[in-house]
């Protein structure tokens, strides 16, 4: 196991900040800063866009994941190859931020409902079976429960 790079206080502050900024369904954009000649080391900067502003998340994401960073806007070091490393970074971040899973967004036009807990999703599904609530969910792999147990899929990613 590698030595921790960030203090517990830094990690907790970073996690709190990320949970303020990111909600299930949000998109995290990945900027490729560098790929080593061997292709085994990538430097990726995660960013989000809010109110026409780009918010760089290098430090808080690196702290929460305990991955090395090159510093502000120089990218987080991501080791590996053979898969989409931006997806890998966002999936691992999402899994840590939403360890118990997340509520799926209602798919009915105009509906903004998203269950906040697994119990709330179960109750919504039970009531829907009795014709009480109109919430319709289309989760990953056709799941209709309104809850995805794998928090790694709560955030979306895209390269820019």
Beta strands, then each sheet from edge to edge (+ up, - down):
strand 1: 27-35
strand 2: 41-50
strand 3: 53-56
strand 4: 76-79
strand 5: 102-103
strand 6: 147-148
strand 7: 156-159
sheet 1: 3+ 2- 1+ 7+
sheet 2: 3+ 2- 4+
sheet 3: 5+ 6-
end
